[in-house]
Amino acid sequence: MEDKDSGQVKKALKGIHSGTMIEYDDFVEVLYNNSTVMRDQTRLKRNLKKFTVQLQNEKKKALNSVYFKLKVSDDFITCSPHTDEHGNYL
């Protein structure tokens, strides 16, 4: 979703890799059926005692049922819902 004022695009994802495939059906399922989408994630884990790096696989929550985002104004206080160019709520 792109902010009209700044032009920045923000995603409503939960700390997962940007390359993780999230489909439209996943968003609809979470929004209307209050479900949770889990995805496999791989990350590097450092072991400081052995001076090694390991790959760690884990399942992470990709979307949760509460992901409604508000646009924060430049004063960092005022919040408003995202709207399209016609003023309709997204």
KOLPA-553691 format. One record per residue: residue number from 1; residue in one letter; x, y, z of N, C-alpha, C in turn. Coordinates in steps of 0.02 Angstrom, whole numbers, m for minus. Example, Ala and Ser with C-alpha at 12.3 -4.5 7.8 and 13.67 -1.06 7.14 Angstrom:
REM KOLPA-553691
pos|code|n.c1|n.c2|n.c3|ca.c1|ca.c2|ca.c3|c.c1|c.c2|c.c3
1|a|660|m284|390|615|m225|390|660|m165|390 .
2|s|642|m112|354|684|m53|357|645|2|394 .
//
This chain:
REM KOLPA-553691
pos|code|n.c1|n.c2|n.c3|ca.c1|ca.c2|ca.c3|c.c1|c.c2|c.c3
1|m|42|m58|0|0|0|0|45|62|0 .
2|e|31|109|m43|73|168|m50|41|227|m14 .
3|d|82|262|24|61|323|58|62|380|6 .
4|k|5|415|0|1|468|m51|49|526|m37 .
5|d|60|542|26|102|599|43|176|585|32 .
6|s|200|530|58|272|515|55|291|471|m4 .
7|g|243|434|m31|259|388|m86|290|323|m64 .
8|q|296|312|2|325|251|27|274|195|25 .
9|v|298|134|12|256|76|10|270|35|73 .
10|k|217|18|110|225|m21|171|185|m85|164 .
11|k|211|m139|192|177|m203|192|151|m217|262 .
12|a|97|m256|265|69|m275|330|91|m345|349 .
13|l|155|m359|342|180|m425|358|211|m425|427 .
14|k|219|m484|455|240|m492|525|313|m512|531 .
15|g|359|m473|506|430|m487|517|455|m547|480 .
16|i|430|m560|420|454|m615|380|492|m587|320 .
17|h|528|m630|284|566|m608|227|520|m579|173 .
18|s|544|m528|138|503|m497|86|492|m544|27 .
19|g|532|m594|19|524|m642|m35|475|m698|m20 .
20|t|448|m700|40|400|m751|59|335|m741|21 .
21|m|311|m795|m9|251|m790|m50|188|m787|m6 .
22|i|154|m731|m9|90|m722|24|40|m706|m32 .
23|e|m12|m746|m37|m60|m738|m91|m121|m699|m68 .
24|y|m158|m676|m117|m220|m638|m103|m268|m679|m61 .
25|d|m274|m744|m76|m319|m787|m39|m300|m791|35 .
26|d|m235|m786|50|m213|m786|120|m239|m725|157 .
27|f|m235|m666|125|m261|m605|157|m336|m610|168 .
28|v|m373|m636|119|m445|m642|126|m463|m691|182 .
29|e|m427|m747|185|m440|m797|236|m429|m768|306 .
30|v|m376|m730|315|m361|m700|380|m412|m647|398 .
31|l|m430|m606|349|m476|m551|362|m545|m575|380 .
32|y|m573|m624|343|m642|m643|353|m652|m705|396 .
33|n|m601|m747|402|m610|m809|441|m567|m811|504 .
34|n|m534|m755|520|m496|m749|582|m445|m806|590 .
35|s|m410|m823|536|m361|m876|539|m290|m846|542 .
36|t|m241|m889|547|m171|m867|550|m133|m903|494 .
37|v|m91|m867|458|m51|m895|404|20|m905|430 .
38|m|45|m966|426|113|m982|448|155|m999|386 .
39|r|218|m976|385|264|m991|330|332|m1011|358 .
40|d|366|m1055|321|434|m1075|340|482|m1018|326 .
41|q|527|m1005|373|578|m953|366|646|m982|383 .
42|t|696|m962|346|765|m983|359|806|m921|376 .
43|r|844|m926|430|887|m870|450|954|m896|473 .
44|l|1002|m851|475|1069|m868|499|1072|m857|574 .
45|k|1099|m905|610|1106|m900|683|1180|m906|699 .
46|r|1207|m857|736|1277|m858|755|1286|m893|821 .
47|n|1335|m936|825|1354|m968|887|1421|m936|908 .
48|l|1418|m891|956|1478|m853|976|1528|m895|1014 .
49|k|1506|m949|1046|1553|m992|1083|1595|m1034|1036 .
50|k|1565|m1059|981|1601|m1101|934|1625|m1062|873 .
51|f|1608|m999|868|1626|m957|811|1601|m987|745 .
52|t|1539|m1008|745|1509|m1038|685|1443|m1002|669 .
53|v|1422|m1014|608|1357|m989|585|1316|m1048|561 .
54|q|1254|m1051|582|1211|m1106|563|1147|m1080|531 .
55|l|1119|m1120|486|1054|m1104|458|1001|m1132|505 .
56|q|952|m1092|521|899|m1113|566|833|m1106|529 .
57|n|795|m1160|525|729|m1159|495|676|m1155|550 .
58|e|627|m1112|539|573|m1106|588|510|m1085|552 .
59|k|453|m1102|581|389|m1080|556|370|m1016|593 .
60|k|354|m964|554|336|m900|584|267|m880|561 .
61|k|235|m841|602|170|m813|585|180|m760|533 .
62|a|150|m769|474|159|m722|419|105|m667|421 .
63|l|45|m686|437|m11|m638|444|m50|m658|505 .
64|n|m76|m609|539|m123|m626|593|m188|m588|581 .
65|s|m238|m601|621|m304|m574|608|m309|m500|624 .
66|v|m260|m471|658|m262|m400|674|m205|m367|636 .
67|y|m219|m345|575|m167|m311|537|m192|m247|506 .
68|f|m242|m217|536|m269|m153|512|m218|m99|527 .
69|k|m196|m63|477|m145|m12|485|m175|57|474 .
70|l|m152|105|512|m172|175|504|m112|215|479 .
71|k|m127|268|443|m76|314|419|m61|364|474 .
72|v|1|372|492|22|419|544|44|484|511 .
73|s|19|540|536|36|605|507|107|625|526 .
74|d|130|681|497|197|705|511|208|725|583 .
75|d|154|741|620|161|759|690|169|698|736 .
76|f|166|637|706|173|574|742|120|563|795 .
77|i|64|599|791|10|591|839|m55|574|804 .
78|t|m72|611|752|m134|603|717|m132|541|672 .
79|c|m183|498|679|m189|438|638|m253|442|598 .
80|s|m251|416|537|m310|414|495|m308|350|453 .
81|p|m366|324|433|m366|264|392|m340|279|322 .
82|h|m312|229|289|m288|236|221|m348|244|175 .
83|t|m343|290|128|m396|302|79|m366|302|9 .
84|d|m409|289|m41|m386|293|m110|m392|365|m135 .
85|e|m381|375|m199|m381|443|m226|m450|476|m225 .
86|h|m504|436|m216|m572|463|m213|m596|472|m141 .
87|g|m555|458|m92|m574|464|m22|m609|404|7 .
88|n|m613|349|m31|m643|287|m6|m594|250|37 .
89|y|m618|219|91|m574|181|135|m550|118|100 .
90|l|m487|101|112|m458|41|83|m471|m19|128 .
//
